[in-house]
């Protein structure tokens, strides 16, 4: 099953993992997944992500290092736009409210001040 980006759940999982680490080898992905996936399975999925232009690779000695083709900040904005559109009726207010509810009691005073400053800046 593929999502709106044309990625399977497994491809998305691998791409998210590489975004989290910045870049990764086959062995890095295999260890992070920790689910018994074989080298060839990981290589195949990484190859698919390259063909879909989601990853690039470079040689590093005897192995390849894989890196996202879209910078993390841009990818995070695109992902957040999809979430807000899908789950919050395209309302940033509803999304922010849910985030605040989720972190109730865990947001520091400094974070609240930063949020207030961002709101003032965007008025």
C-alpha positions in Angstrom: 0.0 0.0 0.0 1.3 3.4 -0.9 0.6 6.8 0.5 0.0 10.2 -1.3 3.7 10.6 -1.8 3.9 7.3 -3.7 5.8 5.6 -0.8 5.0 2.3 0.8 4.9 2.2 4.6 8.3 0.5 4.7 9.8 3.1 2.3 8.5 5.9 4.4 9.9 4.2 7.5 13.4 4.0 6.0 13.2 7.6 4.6 12.2 8.9 8.1 15.0 7.0 9.7 17.6 8.5 7.2 16.1 12.0 7.8 16.5 11.4 11.6 20.2 10.5 11.2 21.0 12.8 8.3 22.6 10.0 6.2 23.0 6.2 6.6 24.6 3.1 5.1 22.7 -0.2 4.5 24.1 -1.5 7.8 23.0 1.6 9.6 19.4 1.2 8.3 19.4 -2.5 9.0 20.5 -2.0 12.6 18.1 0.9 13.2 15.1 -1.1 11.9 16.2 -4.1 14.1 13.6 -6.4 12.5 15.7 -9.0 10.8 15.5 -7.5 7.3 18.2 -8.8 5.1 20.9 -6.7 3.4 19.4 -7.4 0.0 15.9 -6.3 1.2 17.3 -3.0 2.5 19.4 -2.4 -0.6 16.3 -3.0 -2.8 14.2 -0.5 -0.8 17.1 2.1 -0.9 17.3 1.5 -4.6 13.6 2.2 -5.0 13.9 5.4 -2.9 16.7 6.5 -5.3 14.6 5.7 -8.3 11.8 7.8 -6.8 14.3 10.6 -6.3 13.8 10.6 -2.5 17.5 9.6 -1.8 20.9 10.1 -3.3 24.0 8.0 -2.6 27.7 8.4 -2.5 30.5 6.0 -2.2 32.5 5.8 1.0 35.1 3.2 0.7 33.4 -0.2 0.2 29.9 1.0 0.9 27.3 3.5 -0.1 26.0 6.3 2.1 22.4 7.3 1.5 21.1 10.9 2.0 17.7 12.5 1.4 17.4 14.7 -1.7 15.2 17.2 0.0 16.6 19.1 2.9 15.1 18.2 6.3 13.4 21.6 7.0 11.6 21.6 3.6 10.6 18.0 4.1 9.3 18.7 7.6 7.2 21.6 6.3 5.7 19.5 3.5 4.9 16.7 6.0 3.3 19.1 8.4 1.2 20.6 5.6 0.0 17.1 4.8 -0.9 16.4 8.4 -2.7 19.7 8.9 -4.6 19.2 5.7 -5.6 15.6 6.4 -6.3 15.7 10.1 -7.0 19.3 11.0 -9.2 20.5 8.1 -6.3 22.7 6.9 -6.5 24.7 10.2 -3.1 25.5 11.8 -5.1 26.6 14.9 -6.5 23.1 15.4 -3.1 21.6 14.8 -1.4 23.9 17.3 -4.2 23.3 19.9 -3.7 19.5 19.5 0.1 19.9 20.0 -0.5 22.0 23.1 -3.0 19.5 24.5 -0.5 16.6 23.8 2.2 18.4 25.7 0.0 19.8 28.5 2.2 20.4 31.5 5.4 19.6 29.6 5.9 22.9 27.8 8.5 25.0 29.6 8.1 28.7 30.3 10.8 29.5 27.8 9.0 27.5 25.1 5.8 29.4 25.8 7.6 32.7 25.6 9.1 31.6 22.2 5.6 30.6 21.0 4.2 34.0 22.0 7.1 35.8 20.2 6.4 33.8 17.1 2.7 34.7 17.2 3.6 38.4 17.7 6.0 38.2 14.7 3.4 36.6 12.5 0.6 39.0 13.3 
